[in-house]
């Protein structure tokens, strides 16, 4: 749960200086947090450990998830080094590996859907049209997921179609109808849904 909380919230502070982990989810959260915390050594160690786990975990399902997570961390490391082409190739590979897996029954696994992360990176690097495609792929795997709806609304508001942006914004608002009213995402999506 700690790993999901950190990854979903983007609050990386709880992972600062952490040197241990209880499972691959926490290892992934540690690796992901290490990029914005400017700790490339810890990110590289998490990548190495996830790569190893992707080869050695006895459970096939967990091994596949570890492989996807390792590729995601590799993409984040490359992005942090300003290797945009290498990063995008890694994120595309992670999304491809994820797409080959069965759809999750409830929560996404890996804890940060590969297509969603790829969409966020594409949007952040200026390719909103490609981001729309990735967010739609993420939503096909985990319908109604707030982070994917938010990403789709943002990407489609830039690249179109506008109807996709409005629908995603409305779906996001419906999912977050009980959220704290001062959340900036709510104001952003309300403006977009008009």
N, C-alpha and C positions, 0 to 999 in steps of 0.2 A: 504494500500500500504506500509506503514511503516513496518508492520509485515512481509510482503513478502520480502521486501528489506533486512531486518535484517536476516531472516532465509535463504534466497537464498545466500546472500553474506558471511554469517558466521562472519560478523562484529558485534560483540556483544556490543561494547562500547556504542551505542546509548541507550541501555536498562539499563545501569549501574545506580543503585539507583532509577530507575523509580518505583513509587508506584501506579500509576494509569494506566488505560487502557480503551479504548473505545469499545472494542468488544472482542470476544473470540480469534480472530486471534492475537491481540496484547497481550492478556493474555498468549497465547501459546508461542509467541516470547519471552515474559518476562520470562516465566518458562524455556524455552530452553536456553536462554542466561544466566540465573542464575547459571547454572552448570559450564561453563567455567569461569564465573566471580567469582566463589567461594563464592556464596551467597546462601547456602543451605536453609536458612530460607525463602527467597523469592521464591525459587523453590518449597518448600513445600506449601507455601501459594498459588502459582499458581496452583499446583496440586489440592489442596483443593477446590479452586474456580472453576476449570474446572470440577471436580467431581460433585460439586453442580450444575453447569450449565447443565451437562449431565443428571441431574434428573429433573430440573425445567424449562428449556427453553420451552416455549409453542410450538415453531416450531419443528416438529419431525426431519427434516433434520439437523437443527442446533444442536439439542440435540444429535443426533448420532455422529456428527462431534466432539462435545465437549467431548463425551465419548472416542472417539479414541484419541484425543489430551491428555486427562487426562492419559490414559494408556501409551502414548508415554513419557509424563513427568515422570510418575512413573518409567518407564524403565531407563530414564536418571538419575534419582535420585539414583536408585539402582546401576547403573553402577558407579556413582560417589562414592558410598559407597563400591565399590569392590565386590558387590553381582552379579557376572557375571551370575549365573544360574537364579536368580530372574529377572535380567534385560532382558536376552534373552527370558524368558517366557513372560514378559510384551510386548516386541516388537513383539513376535509371535502372541500374543493376539490382539494387535493393527492391525497388518497386516490382521489377520483373520476378524476382525470387518470391516476393510476397504474393503476387498474382497467381503463382503456380500452386499455392497452398489452398486448402479448403477455407471457405468463409468462416470467420469466428462466430461462435454461437451467441456470445454476449459481448464482453469487452474485447477490444482489439488486442491481438497478440501477434507481433511485438507490441509493447506498450505504446509506442509511437508509430502509428501506421506508416509504412514506407512511402506510399503514394501521397499521403498527407504531408509528410516532411518534404518530399520532393516538390509538391505543389507550393509549399511555403517558401522553399529556396528559389524556385522559378519565379514566383511573384516578387520576392525580394531582390532578385537580380534582373528584373525588368522584362520577363517573358510571361506576361499575364495570360496570353492565349494558351500556352502550354500548361500553365498552372490550372486553368479551368479544367482541362482534360484530366489532370492528376487528381484534383479534388473530386471530380465526378467518379473516378475510379475508386477513390477512398470511400465515398459514400455508397457505392455499389457493394462494397465489402462490409461496411458498418453504417447502415442507414441511420440518419438522424444524428450523427455524431457532431457535436457542437463545433469543435475546432475545424472540421472539414466544411461544415456549413458556413462558418465565418470566413474561411479561406475562399470558398467558392463565391460568396457574395462579393468579397473584395476583388477577386480576380475578374469576375464577370462584369463588375462595375467599370473596370478599365478596358477589358477586351471584348465584352459583350458575350452573348446577347444580354441585353438589359433585363429581359424577362427572367433569365436565370439568376441574375443578381437579386432581383426583387423577391423571387420565390425563395431563394436561399436565406435572404434576410428575414423574411416572414417565418420560415421554418425555424431559424435560429431563435427568433423572439418567442415563438411558441414553446420551444424547448427550455428557454431560460426565463419563462414567465414568473418564476419564484425567486429569481436572482436578486441580489442587492440592487436597488434602483439606481445607485450612483456608479454602476459599472460602466466604463467608457464604451465597451463593446455594445451595450444596449442602446446608447445614444447614437452611435455610429450606424447600427442596423435599423433603428427607427427612421433615421434620415434617409437611408437607402430604400426602405420599404415603401416610402410614399409614392 
